[in-house]
Amino acid sequence: MKTVSICFVLIFICSKTYAAKFEGYIVMKSNDTIFGTLIFSDAKLHRLHGEMTDTKVLKIESLDNEQKIHREAVICYALKFVDTWETYWNIEVVNGINMFMKKISSGSLTMYSSLSWNPIENMSRRFILMQKVNDPDRLFIECPEPGNRKVLLDFFKDCPAVINLIENKSIKVNNCTEWEVLGTTYNKTCRNE
């Protein structure tokens, strides 16, 4: 029993050791803004590939008071990582399911990206949401997934420049970090305003 207690104490101490704190703020749906220090319990899980992973609950410490705030009450949160401010928006992705997503491209095409940690597979999964101006259809897609090339070709059928990037394999469709080029190219050459 003593060994089990010691193990729990060590796990608790280690989890606190990995906590990451960032200067930041949370914008609430109630129009309040809470400034303080955003706390993520495990930095290794939350900071991957230059992005924070999605979370259902945010912790913020302000004026010596720590609060847990559920995603449903939040419009967005922003944090300062090194010298760069990053904003994560609470976006409805499908049928009432929301995720915190980082805007990676805006203009005629807005693209959002979100990482989600899958503890069962012990890996992260990236999700991309794309929305064209004046088009009610959105594309919410997991990357990489088999069949993404076909889905992207169909979604960008109104933009020969993007189609060319995909067909000529100028970007690797299975490398989601290259998808930002699709948004940039679309916004420069195929404005749908």
PyMOL commands that place a pseudoatom at each C-alpha (Angstrom):
pseudoatom trace, name=CA, resn=MET, resi=1, chain=A, elem=C, hetatm=0, pos=[0.000, 0.000, 0.000]
pseudoatom trace, name=CA, resn=LYS, resi=2, chain=A, elem=C, hetatm=0, pos=[2.906, 2.292, 0.824]
pseudoatom trace, name=CA, resn=THR, resi=3, chain=A, elem=C, hetatm=0, pos=[4.385, 1.729, -2.666]
pseudoatom trace, name=CA, resn=VAL, resi=4, chain=A, elem=C, hetatm=0, pos=[1.077, 2.638, -4.321]
pseudoatom trace, name=CA, resn=SER, resi=5, chain=A, elem=C, hetatm=0, pos=[0.860, 5.866, -2.293]
pseudoatom trace, name=CA, resn=ILE, resi=6, chain=A, elem=C, hetatm=0, pos=[4.409, 6.812, -3.230]
pseudoatom trace, name=CA, resn=CYS, resi=7, chain=A, elem=C, hetatm=0, pos=[3.633, 6.178, -6.910]
pseudoatom trace, name=CA, resn=PHE, resi=8, chain=A, elem=C, hetatm=0, pos=[0.589, 8.483, -6.785]
pseudoatom trace, name=CA, resn=VAL, resi=9, chain=A, elem=C, hetatm=0, pos=[2.627, 11.211, -5.104]
pseudoatom trace, name=CA, resn=LEU, resi=10, chain=A, elem=C, hetatm=0, pos=[5.365, 10.910, -7.759]
pseudoatom trace, name=CA, resn=ILE, resi=11, chain=A, elem=C, hetatm=0, pos=[2.819, 11.021, -10.590]
pseudoatom trace, name=CA, resn=PHE, resi=12, chain=A, elem=C, hetatm=0, pos=[1.222, 14.133, -9.069]
pseudoatom trace, name=CA, resn=ILE, resi=13, chain=A, elem=C, hetatm=0, pos=[4.602, 15.860, -8.669]
pseudoatom trace, name=CA, resn=CYS, resi=14, chain=A, elem=C, hetatm=0, pos=[5.639, 14.964, -12.233]
pseudoatom trace, name=CA, resn=SER, resi=15, chain=A, elem=C, hetatm=0, pos=[2.353, 16.229, -13.670]
pseudoatom trace, name=CA, resn=LYS, resi=16, chain=A, elem=C, hetatm=0, pos=[2.843, 19.542, -11.867]
pseudoatom trace, name=CA, resn=THR, resi=17, chain=A, elem=C, hetatm=0, pos=[6.457, 19.716, -13.092]
pseudoatom trace, name=CA, resn=TYR, resi=18, chain=A, elem=C, hetatm=0, pos=[5.338, 19.547, -16.729]
pseudoatom trace, name=CA, resn=ALA, resi=19, chain=A, elem=C, hetatm=0, pos=[2.747, 22.305, -16.358]
pseudoatom trace, name=CA, resn=ALA, resi=20, chain=A, elem=C, hetatm=0, pos=[3.252, 25.049, -18.910]
pseudoatom trace, name=CA, resn=LYS, resi=21, chain=A, elem=C, hetatm=0, pos=[2.251, 28.633, -18.242]
pseudoatom trace, name=CA, resn=PHE, resi=22, chain=A, elem=C, hetatm=0, pos=[1.723, 31.321, -20.859]
pseudoatom trace, name=CA, resn=GLU, resi=23, chain=A, elem=C, hetatm=0, pos=[0.817, 34.982, -20.596]
pseudoatom trace, name=CA, resn=GLY, resi=24, chain=A, elem=C, hetatm=0, pos=[-2.605, 35.314, -22.168]
pseudoatom trace, name=CA, resn=TYR, resi=25, chain=A, elem=C, hetatm=0, pos=[-6.280, 36.088, -21.991]
pseudoatom trace, name=CA, resn=ILE, resi=26, chain=A, elem=C, hetatm=0, pos=[-9.681, 34.518, -22.560]
pseudoatom trace, name=CA, resn=VAL, resi=27, chain=A, elem=C, hetatm=0, pos=[-12.560, 36.325, -24.304]
pseudoatom trace, name=CA, resn=MET, resi=28, chain=A, elem=C, hetatm=0, pos=[-15.844, 35.102, -22.875]
pseudoatom trace, name=CA, resn=LYS, resi=29, chain=A, elem=C, hetatm=0, pos=[-19.235, 34.905, -24.603]
pseudoatom trace, name=CA, resn=SER, resi=30, chain=A, elem=C, hetatm=0, pos=[-20.489, 37.163, -21.800]
pseudoatom trace, name=CA, resn=ASN, resi=31, chain=A, elem=C, hetatm=0, pos=[-18.251, 39.919, -23.318]
pseudoatom trace, name=CA, resn=ASP, resi=32, chain=A, elem=C, hetatm=0, pos=[-15.811, 39.736, -20.404]
pseudoatom trace, name=CA, resn=THR, resi=33, chain=A, elem=C, hetatm=0, pos=[-12.088, 39.355, -20.992]
pseudoatom trace, name=CA, resn=ILE, resi=34, chain=A, elem=C, hetatm=0, pos=[-9.964, 37.638, -18.383]
pseudoatom trace, name=CA, resn=PHE, resi=35, chain=A, elem=C, hetatm=0, pos=[-6.255, 38.492, -18.448]
pseudoatom trace, name=CA, resn=GLY, resi=36, chain=A, elem=C, hetatm=0, pos=[-3.697, 36.353, -16.666]
pseudoatom trace, name=CA, resn=THR, resi=37, chain=A, elem=C, hetatm=0, pos=[-1.593, 33.240, -17.012]
pseudoatom trace, name=CA, resn=LEU, resi=38, chain=A, elem=C, hetatm=0, pos=[-2.999, 30.326, -19.015]
pseudoatom trace, name=CA, resn=ILE, resi=39, chain=A, elem=C, hetatm=0, pos=[-1.989, 27.006, -17.480]
pseudoatom trace, name=CA, resn=PHE, resi=40, chain=A, elem=C, hetatm=0, pos=[-1.725, 23.767, -19.437]
pseudoatom trace, name=CA, resn=SER, resi=41, chain=A, elem=C, hetatm=0, pos=[-1.207, 20.693, -17.284]
pseudoatom trace, name=CA, resn=ASP, resi=42, chain=A, elem=C, hetatm=0, pos=[1.126, 18.847, -19.629]
pseudoatom trace, name=CA, resn=ALA, resi=43, chain=A, elem=C, hetatm=0, pos=[3.182, 20.939, -22.008]
pseudoatom trace, name=CA, resn=LYS, resi=44, chain=A, elem=C, hetatm=0, pos=[4.317, 17.890, -23.966]
pseudoatom trace, name=CA, resn=LEU, resi=45, chain=A, elem=C, hetatm=0, pos=[0.735, 17.032, -24.848]
pseudoatom trace, name=CA, resn=HIS, resi=46, chain=A, elem=C, hetatm=0, pos=[-0.501, 20.567, -25.377]
pseudoatom trace, name=CA, resn=ARG, resi=47, chain=A, elem=C, hetatm=0, pos=[2.265, 22.091, -27.497]
pseudoatom trace, name=CA, resn=LEU, resi=48, chain=A, elem=C, hetatm=0, pos=[2.846, 20.080, -30.675]
pseudoatom trace, name=CA, resn=HIS, resi=49, chain=A, elem=C, hetatm=0, pos=[4.074, 21.139, -34.094]
pseudoatom trace, name=CA, resn=GLY, resi=50, chain=A, elem=C, hetatm=0, pos=[3.913, 24.842, -33.222]
pseudoatom trace, name=CA, resn=GLU, resi=51, chain=A, elem=C, hetatm=0, pos=[0.281, 24.672, -32.108]
pseudoatom trace, name=CA, resn=MET, resi=52, chain=A, elem=C, hetatm=0, pos=[-1.643, 24.118, -28.917]
pseudoatom trace, name=CA, resn=THR, resi=53, chain=A, elem=C, hetatm=0, pos=[-3.795, 20.998, -28.908]
pseudoatom trace, name=CA, resn=ASP, resi=54, chain=A, elem=C, hetatm=0, pos=[-7.557, 21.274, -28.468]
pseudoatom trace, name=CA, resn=THR, resi=55, chain=A, elem=C, hetatm=0, pos=[-8.864, 21.277, -24.901]
pseudoatom trace, name=CA, resn=LYS, resi=56, chain=A, elem=C, hetatm=0, pos=[-12.328, 21.269, -23.358]
pseudoatom trace, name=CA, resn=VAL, resi=57, chain=A, elem=C, hetatm=0, pos=[-11.380, 23.270, -20.276]
pseudoatom trace, name=CA, resn=LEU, resi=58, chain=A, elem=C, hetatm=0, pos=[-9.019, 26.234, -19.961]
pseudoatom trace, name=CA, resn=LYS, resi=59, chain=A, elem=C, hetatm=0, pos=[-7.244, 27.129, -16.723]
pseudoatom trace, name=CA, resn=ILE, resi=60, chain=A, elem=C, hetatm=0, pos=[-6.292, 30.732, -16.089]
pseudoatom trace, name=CA, resn=GLU, resi=61, chain=A, elem=C, hetatm=0, pos=[-4.635, 32.292, -13.100]
pseudoatom trace, name=CA, resn=SER, resi=62, chain=A, elem=C, hetatm=0, pos=[-5.345, 35.958, -12.474]
pseudoatom trace, name=CA, resn=LEU, resi=63, chain=A, elem=C, hetatm=0, pos=[-4.954, 37.981, -9.296]
pseudoatom trace, name=CA, resn=ASP, resi=64, chain=A, elem=C, hetatm=0, pos=[-3.952, 34.859, -7.326]
pseudoatom trace, name=CA, resn=ASN, resi=65, chain=A, elem=C, hetatm=0, pos=[-7.188, 33.158, -8.357]
pseudoatom trace, name=CA, resn=GLU, resi=66, chain=A, elem=C, hetatm=0, pos=[-7.183, 30.047, -10.561]
pseudoatom trace, name=CA, resn=GLN, resi=67, chain=A, elem=C, hetatm=0, pos=[-10.321, 29.448, -12.644]
pseudoatom trace, name=CA, resn=LYS, resi=68, chain=A, elem=C, hetatm=0, pos=[-11.377, 26.571, -14.859]
pseudoatom trace, name=CA, resn=ILE, resi=69, chain=A, elem=C, hetatm=0, pos=[-13.418, 27.776, -17.810]
pseudoatom trace, name=CA, resn=HIS, resi=70, chain=A, elem=C, hetatm=0, pos=[-15.296, 25.404, -20.092]
pseudoatom trace, name=CA, resn=ARG, resi=71, chain=A, elem=C, hetatm=0, pos=[-15.083, 25.826, -23.869]
pseudoatom trace, name=CA, resn=GLU, resi=72, chain=A, elem=C, hetatm=0, pos=[-18.836, 26.502, -24.144]
pseudoatom trace, name=CA, resn=ALA, resi=73, chain=A, elem=C, hetatm=0, pos=[-18.346, 29.871, -22.379]
pseudoatom trace, name=CA, resn=VAL, resi=74, chain=A, elem=C, hetatm=0, pos=[-15.412, 31.007, -24.534]
pseudoatom trace, name=CA, resn=ILE, resi=75, chain=A, elem=C, hetatm=0, pos=[-15.198, 32.922, -27.834]
pseudoatom trace, name=CA, resn=CYS, resi=76, chain=A, elem=C, hetatm=0, pos=[-11.415, 32.622, -28.067]
pseudoatom trace, name=CA, resn=TYR, resi=77, chain=A, elem=C, hetatm=0, pos=[-8.224, 32.590, -26.088]
pseudoatom trace, name=CA, resn=ALA, resi=78, chain=A, elem=C, hetatm=0, pos=[-4.814, 34.014, -26.886]
pseudoatom trace, name=CA, resn=LEU, resi=79, chain=A, elem=C, hetatm=0, pos=[-1.415, 33.230, -25.477]
pseudoatom trace, name=CA, resn=LYS, resi=80, chain=A, elem=C, hetatm=0, pos=[2.081, 34.531, -25.902]
pseudoatom trace, name=CA, resn=PHE, resi=81, chain=A, elem=C, hetatm=0, pos=[4.525, 31.849, -26.975]
pseudoatom trace, name=CA, resn=VAL, resi=82, chain=A, elem=C, hetatm=0, pos=[8.077, 33.189, -26.972]
pseudoatom trace, name=CA, resn=ASP, resi=83, chain=A, elem=C, hetatm=0, pos=[7.532, 36.540, -28.776]
pseudoatom trace, name=CA, resn=THR, resi=84, chain=A, elem=C, hetatm=0, pos=[4.440, 35.624, -30.793]
pseudoatom trace, name=CA, resn=TRP, resi=85, chain=A, elem=C, hetatm=0, pos=[0.775, 35.966, -29.829]
pseudoatom trace, name=CA, resn=GLU, resi=86, chain=A, elem=C, hetatm=0, pos=[-1.426, 33.092, -30.995]
pseudoatom trace, name=CA, resn=THR, resi=87, chain=A, elem=C, hetatm=0, pos=[-5.226, 33.114, -30.939]
pseudoatom trace, name=CA, resn=TYR, resi=88, chain=A, elem=C, hetatm=0, pos=[-7.382, 29.995, -30.824]
pseudoatom trace, name=CA, resn=TRP, resi=89, chain=A, elem=C, hetatm=0, pos=[-11.043, 30.426, -31.787]
pseudoatom trace, name=CA, resn=ASN, resi=90, chain=A, elem=C, hetatm=0, pos=[-13.926, 28.338, -30.491]
pseudoatom trace, name=CA, resn=ILE, resi=91, chain=A, elem=C, hetatm=0, pos=[-15.305, 27.110, -33.826]
pseudoatom trace, name=CA, resn=GLU, resi=92, chain=A, elem=C, hetatm=0, pos=[-18.288, 24.865, -34.453]
pseudoatom trace, name=CA, resn=VAL, resi=93, chain=A, elem=C, hetatm=0, pos=[-16.883, 22.250, -36.799]
pseudoatom trace, name=CA, resn=VAL, resi=94, chain=A, elem=C, hetatm=0, pos=[-19.850, 19.912, -37.268]
pseudoatom trace, name=CA, resn=ASN, resi=95, chain=A, elem=C, hetatm=0, pos=[-23.345, 19.615, -35.782]
pseudoatom trace, name=CA, resn=GLY, resi=96, chain=A, elem=C, hetatm=0, pos=[-22.760, 21.287, -32.429]
pseudoatom trace, name=CA, resn=ILE, resi=97, chain=A, elem=C, hetatm=0, pos=[-19.209, 19.964, -31.956]
pseudoatom trace, name=CA, resn=ASN, resi=98, chain=A, elem=C, hetatm=0, pos=[-16.709, 22.719, -31.252]
pseudoatom trace, name=CA, resn=MET, resi=99, chain=A, elem=C, hetatm=0, pos=[-12.916, 22.840, -31.246]
pseudoatom trace, name=CA, resn=PHE, resi=100, chain=A, elem=C, hetatm=0, pos=[-10.355, 25.508, -30.439]
pseudoatom trace, name=CA, resn=MET, resi=101, chain=A, elem=C, hetatm=0, pos=[-8.752, 26.246, -33.806]
pseudoatom trace, name=CA, resn=LYS, resi=102, chain=A, elem=C, hetatm=0, pos=[-5.920, 28.484, -34.961]
pseudoatom trace, name=CA, resn=LYS, resi=103, chain=A, elem=C, hetatm=0, pos=[-6.560, 30.615, -38.065]
pseudoatom trace, name=CA, resn=ILE, resi=104, chain=A, elem=C, hetatm=0, pos=[-3.848, 29.821, -40.615]
pseudoatom trace, name=CA, resn=SER, resi=105, chain=A, elem=C, hetatm=0, pos=[-5.186, 31.666, -43.659]
pseudoatom trace, name=CA, resn=SER, resi=106, chain=A, elem=C, hetatm=0, pos=[-7.783, 34.361, -44.230]
pseudoatom trace, name=CA, resn=GLY, resi=107, chain=A, elem=C, hetatm=0, pos=[-9.304, 36.121, -47.203]
pseudoatom trace, name=CA, resn=SER, resi=108, chain=A, elem=C, hetatm=0, pos=[-11.597, 34.600, -49.804]
pseudoatom trace, name=CA, resn=LEU, resi=109, chain=A, elem=C, hetatm=0, pos=[-10.729, 31.308, -48.124]
pseudoatom trace, name=CA, resn=THR, resi=110, chain=A, elem=C, hetatm=0, pos=[-10.360, 31.068, -44.376]
pseudoatom trace, name=CA, resn=MET, resi=111, chain=A, elem=C, hetatm=0, pos=[-8.526, 28.057, -43.001]
pseudoatom trace, name=CA, resn=TYR, resi=112, chain=A, elem=C, hetatm=0, pos=[-8.367, 26.913, -39.390]
pseudoatom trace, name=CA, resn=SER, resi=113, chain=A, elem=C, hetatm=0, pos=[-6.202, 24.187, -37.913]
pseudoatom trace, name=CA, resn=SER, resi=114, chain=A, elem=C, hetatm=0, pos=[-6.531, 22.201, -34.707]
pseudoatom trace, name=CA, resn=LEU, resi=115, chain=A, elem=C, hetatm=0, pos=[-4.515, 19.445, -33.125]
pseudoatom trace, name=CA, resn=SER, resi=116, chain=A, elem=C, hetatm=0, pos=[-6.236, 16.892, -30.983]
pseudoatom trace, name=CA, resn=TRP, resi=117, chain=A, elem=C, hetatm=0, pos=[-4.382, 14.430, -28.765]
pseudoatom trace, name=CA, resn=ASN, resi=118, chain=A, elem=C, hetatm=0, pos=[-5.563, 10.827, -28.987]
pseudoatom trace, name=CA, resn=PRO, resi=119, chain=A, elem=C, hetatm=0, pos=[-4.383, 9.042, -25.824]
pseudoatom trace, name=CA, resn=ILE, resi=120, chain=A, elem=C, hetatm=0, pos=[-5.436, 5.613, -27.109]
pseudoatom trace, name=CA, resn=GLU, resi=121, chain=A, elem=C, hetatm=0, pos=[-3.202, 5.893, -30.187]
pseudoatom trace, name=CA, resn=ASN, resi=122, chain=A, elem=C, hetatm=0, pos=[-0.672, 8.023, -28.261]
pseudoatom trace, name=CA, resn=MET, resi=123, chain=A, elem=C, hetatm=0, pos=[-0.488, 10.501, -31.112]
pseudoatom trace, name=CA, resn=SER, resi=124, chain=A, elem=C, hetatm=0, pos=[-1.890, 13.807, -32.274]
pseudoatom trace, name=CA, resn=ARG, resi=125, chain=A, elem=C, hetatm=0, pos=[-4.399, 14.261, -35.072]
pseudoatom trace, name=CA, resn=ARG, resi=126, chain=A, elem=C, hetatm=0, pos=[-4.721, 17.432, -37.130]
pseudoatom trace, name=CA, resn=PHE, resi=127, chain=A, elem=C, hetatm=0, pos=[-8.061, 18.761, -38.285]
pseudoatom trace, name=CA, resn=ILE, resi=128, chain=A, elem=C, hetatm=0, pos=[-8.513, 21.475, -40.906]
pseudoatom trace, name=CA, resn=LEU, resi=129, chain=A, elem=C, hetatm=0, pos=[-11.624, 23.588, -41.473]
pseudoatom trace, name=CA, resn=MET, resi=130, chain=A, elem=C, hetatm=0, pos=[-11.955, 25.568, -44.721]
pseudoatom trace, name=CA, resn=GLN, resi=131, chain=A, elem=C, hetatm=0, pos=[-14.632, 28.135, -45.511]
pseudoatom trace, name=CA, resn=LYS, resi=132, chain=A, elem=C, hetatm=0, pos=[-14.956, 30.128, -48.750]
pseudoatom trace, name=CA, resn=VAL, resi=133, chain=A, elem=C, hetatm=0, pos=[-16.530, 33.588, -48.741]
pseudoatom trace, name=CA, resn=ASN, resi=134, chain=A, elem=C, hetatm=0, pos=[-20.171, 33.547, -49.923]
pseudoatom trace, name=CA, resn=ASP, resi=135, chain=A, elem=C, hetatm=0, pos=[-20.266, 29.740, -49.868]
pseudoatom trace, name=CA, resn=PRO, resi=136, chain=A, elem=C, hetatm=0, pos=[-22.295, 27.977, -47.155]
pseudoatom trace, name=CA, resn=ASP, resi=137, chain=A, elem=C, hetatm=0, pos=[-20.402, 24.714, -47.654]
pseudoatom trace, name=CA, resn=ARG, resi=138, chain=A, elem=C, hetatm=0, pos=[-17.389, 24.171, -45.449]
pseudoatom trace, name=CA, resn=LEU, resi=139, chain=A, elem=C, hetatm=0, pos=[-14.795, 21.457, -45.535]
pseudoatom trace, name=CA, resn=PHE, resi=140, chain=A, elem=C, hetatm=0, pos=[-13.848, 19.837, -42.228]
pseudoatom trace, name=CA, resn=ILE, resi=141, chain=A, elem=C, hetatm=0, pos=[-11.222, 17.212, -42.756]
pseudoatom trace, name=CA, resn=GLU, resi=142, chain=A, elem=C, hetatm=0, pos=[-8.714, 15.160, -40.799]
pseudoatom trace, name=CA, resn=CYS, resi=143, chain=A, elem=C, hetatm=0, pos=[-5.203, 15.196, -42.120]
pseudoatom trace, name=CA, resn=PRO, resi=144, chain=A, elem=C, hetatm=0, pos=[-3.579, 13.013, -43.196]
pseudoatom trace, name=CA, resn=GLU, resi=145, chain=A, elem=C, hetatm=0, pos=[-6.231, 10.564, -44.282]
pseudoatom trace, name=CA, resn=PRO, resi=146, chain=A, elem=C, hetatm=0, pos=[-6.526, 8.382, -47.368]
pseudoatom trace, name=CA, resn=GLY, resi=147, chain=A, elem=C, hetatm=0, pos=[-8.691, 10.105, -49.952]
pseudoatom trace, name=CA, resn=ASN, resi=148, chain=A, elem=C, hetatm=0, pos=[-7.763, 13.680, -48.967]
pseudoatom trace, name=CA, resn=ARG, resi=149, chain=A, elem=C, hetatm=0, pos=[-6.335, 14.372, -52.436]
pseudoatom trace, name=CA, resn=LYS, resi=150, chain=A, elem=C, hetatm=0, pos=[-9.702, 13.658, -54.081]
pseudoatom trace, name=CA, resn=VAL, resi=151, chain=A, elem=C, hetatm=0, pos=[-11.605, 15.698, -51.468]
pseudoatom trace, name=CA, resn=LEU, resi=152, chain=A, elem=C, hetatm=0, pos=[-9.257, 18.675, -51.911]
pseudoatom trace, name=CA, resn=LEU, resi=153, chain=A, elem=C, hetatm=0, pos=[-9.476, 18.520, -55.721]
pseudoatom trace, name=CA, resn=ASP, resi=154, chain=A, elem=C, hetatm=0, pos=[-13.265, 18.620, -55.469]
pseudoatom trace, name=CA, resn=PHE, resi=155, chain=A, elem=C, hetatm=0, pos=[-13.297, 21.460, -52.905]
pseudoatom trace, name=CA, resn=PHE, resi=156, chain=A, elem=C, hetatm=0, pos=[-10.899, 23.612, -54.957]
pseudoatom trace, name=CA, resn=LYS, resi=157, chain=A, elem=C, hetatm=0, pos=[-12.441, 22.864, -58.380]
pseudoatom trace, name=CA, resn=ASP, resi=158, chain=A, elem=C, hetatm=0, pos=[-13.063, 26.624, -58.805]
pseudoatom trace, name=CA, resn=CYS, resi=159, chain=A, elem=C, hetatm=0, pos=[-9.337, 27.401, -58.581]
pseudoatom trace, name=CA, resn=PRO, resi=160, chain=A, elem=C, hetatm=0, pos=[-7.017, 26.055, -61.305]
pseudoatom trace, name=CA, resn=ALA, resi=161, chain=A, elem=C, hetatm=0, pos=[-3.903, 27.335, -59.498]
pseudoatom trace, name=CA, resn=VAL, resi=162, chain=A, elem=C, hetatm=0, pos=[-4.640, 25.221, -56.413]
pseudoatom trace, name=CA, resn=ILE, resi=163, chain=A, elem=C, hetatm=0, pos=[-5.647, 22.226, -58.536]
pseudoatom trace, name=CA, resn=ASN, resi=164, chain=A, elem=C, hetatm=0, pos=[-2.284, 22.549, -60.292]
pseudoatom trace, name=CA, resn=LEU, resi=165, chain=A, elem=C, hetatm=0, pos=[-0.412, 22.502, -56.940]
pseudoatom trace, name=CA, resn=ILE, resi=166, chain=A, elem=C, hetatm=0, pos=[-2.197, 19.298, -55.932]
pseudoatom trace, name=CA, resn=GLU, resi=167, chain=A, elem=C, hetatm=0, pos=[-1.991, 17.486, -59.275]
pseudoatom trace, name=CA, resn=ASN, resi=168, chain=A, elem=C, hetatm=0, pos=[1.672, 18.364, -59.873]
pseudoatom trace, name=CA, resn=LYS, resi=169, chain=A, elem=C, hetatm=0, pos=[2.476, 17.287, -56.309]
pseudoatom trace, name=CA, resn=SER, resi=170, chain=A, elem=C, hetatm=0, pos=[4.028, 20.689, -55.569]
pseudoatom trace, name=CA, resn=ILE, resi=171, chain=A, elem=C, hetatm=0, pos=[2.688, 20.155, -52.068]
pseudoatom trace, name=CA, resn=LYS, resi=172, chain=A, elem=C, hetatm=0, pos=[2.504, 16.884, -50.207]
pseudoatom trace, name=CA, resn=VAL, resi=173, chain=A, elem=C, hetatm=0, pos=[-1.180, 16.302, -49.523]
pseudoatom trace, name=CA, resn=ASN, resi=174, chain=A, elem=C, hetatm=0, pos=[-0.277, 13.985, -46.643]
pseudoatom trace, name=CA, resn=ASN, resi=175, chain=A, elem=C, hetatm=0, pos=[1.765, 16.741, -44.981]
pseudoatom trace, name=CA, resn=CYS, resi=176, chain=A, elem=C, hetatm=0, pos=[-0.886, 18.966, -43.389]
pseudoatom trace, name=CA, resn=THR, resi=177, chain=A, elem=C, hetatm=0, pos=[1.600, 21.694, -42.540]
pseudoatom trace, name=CA, resn=GLU, resi=178, chain=A, elem=C, hetatm=0, pos=[1.902, 22.385, -46.286]
pseudoatom trace, name=CA, resn=TRP, resi=179, chain=A, elem=C, hetatm=0, pos=[-1.835, 23.026, -46.653]
pseudoatom trace, name=CA, resn=GLU, resi=180, chain=A, elem=C, hetatm=0, pos=[-1.387, 26.667, -45.696]
pseudoatom trace, name=CA, resn=VAL, resi=181, chain=A, elem=C, hetatm=0, pos=[0.041, 27.108, -49.214]
pseudoatom trace, name=CA, resn=LEU, resi=182, chain=A, elem=C, hetatm=0, pos=[-3.338, 26.048, -50.615]
pseudoatom trace, name=CA, resn=GLY, resi=183, chain=A, elem=C, hetatm=0, pos=[-5.046, 28.855, -48.694]
pseudoatom trace, name=CA, resn=THR, resi=184, chain=A, elem=C, hetatm=0, pos=[-2.429, 31.434, -49.655]
pseudoatom trace, name=CA, resn=THR, resi=185, chain=A, elem=C, hetatm=0, pos=[-2.596, 30.447, -53.329]
pseudoatom trace, name=CA, resn=TYR, resi=186, chain=A, elem=C, hetatm=0, pos=[-6.399, 30.470, -53.336]
pseudoatom trace, name=CA, resn=ASN, resi=187, chain=A, elem=C, hetatm=0, pos=[-6.504, 33.923, -51.732]
pseudoatom trace, name=CA, resn=LYS, resi=188, chain=A, elem=C, hetatm=0, pos=[-3.954, 35.368, -54.179]
pseudoatom trace, name=CA, resn=THR, resi=189, chain=A, elem=C, hetatm=0, pos=[-5.271, 33.883, -57.430]
pseudoatom trace, name=CA, resn=CYS, resi=190, chain=A, elem=C, hetatm=0, pos=[-8.863, 32.719, -57.051]
pseudoatom trace, name=CA, resn=ARG, resi=191, chain=A, elem=C, hetatm=0, pos=[-10.780, 35.333, -55.128]
pseudoatom trace, name=CA, resn=ASN, resi=192, chain=A, elem=C, hetatm=0, pos=[-14.423, 34.377, -54.707]
pseudoatom trace, name=CA, resn=GLU, resi=193, chain=A, elem=C, hetatm=0, pos=[-15.811, 37.698, -53.448]
for i in range(1, 193): cmd.bond("trace and resi %d" % i, "trace and resi %d" % (i + 1))
show_as sticks, trace
zoom trace
